[in-house]
Amino acid sequence: MNEAEYKARGNWNELKGKLKQEYGDLTDDDLTYEEGKQDEWLGKLQQKTGKAKGDLKKWIDSL
């Protein structure tokens, strides 16, 4: 799922809040998703959180 899908569901801001709670050093820039750049975005989150991309995708989708 991507930001547009979360926005369509009306919970992107809620998701960003949960990510920031879990990982306090994430910034709004870290959580800005650009269409078509999911792998790059997940890579940035991976560097900040220390989690594998697959684990991040599963965790985000579970929120």
C-alpha positions as CSV (number, residue, x, y, z in Angstrom):
1,M,0.0,0.0,0.0
2,N,1.3,3.5,-0.7
3,E,0.5,7.0,0.6
4,A,-2.2,7.6,-1.9
5,E,-4.0,4.4,-0.8
6,Y,-3.7,5.4,2.8
7,K,-4.9,8.9,2.0
8,A,-7.8,7.5,0.1
9,R,-8.7,5.5,3.2
10,G,-8.3,8.7,5.3
11,N,-5.6,7.4,7.6
12,W,-2.3,8.6,6.3
13,N,-1.9,11.2,9.0
14,E,-2.8,8.5,11.6
15,L,-0.2,6.2,10.1
16,K,2.5,8.9,10.1
17,G,1.7,9.6,13.8
18,K,2.2,5.9,14.6
19,L,5.4,5.7,12.7
20,K,6.7,8.8,14.6
21,Q,5.6,7.3,17.9
22,E,7.5,4.1,17.2
23,Y,10.5,5.8,15.8
24,G,10.9,9.2,17.3
25,D,13.8,10.3,15.0
26,L,11.6,10.1,11.9
27,T,10.9,13.5,10.3
28,D,8.1,14.7,8.0
29,D,10.7,14.6,5.2
30,D,11.3,10.9,6.0
31,L,7.6,10.2,5.8
32,T,7.0,12.1,2.5
33,Y,6.2,9.5,-0.1
34,E,6.7,10.3,-3.7
35,E,4.6,8.3,-6.2
36,G,6.6,5.7,-8.0
37,K,9.5,5.8,-5.4
38,Q,8.3,3.3,-2.9
39,D,11.6,1.4,-2.8
40,E,13.6,4.6,-2.3
41,W,11.1,5.6,0.5
42,L,11.3,2.2,2.2
43,G,15.1,2.4,1.9
44,K,15.1,5.7,3.7
45,L,12.9,4.3,6.5
46,Q,15.1,1.1,6.6
47,Q,18.2,3.3,7.3
48,K,16.4,5.2,10.0
49,T,14.8,2.2,11.7
50,G,17.2,-0.6,11.2
51,K,14.4,-2.9,10.0
52,A,14.4,-4.9,6.7
53,K,12.3,-3.5,3.9
54,G,10.0,-6.6,4.0
55,D,9.5,-6.2,7.7
56,L,8.7,-2.5,7.3
57,K,6.1,-3.2,4.6
58,K,4.4,-5.8,6.7
59,W,4.5,-3.6,9.8
60,I,3.1,-0.5,7.9
61,D,0.4,-2.6,6.3
62,S,-0.6,-4.0,9.7
63,L,-1.2,-0.5,11.2
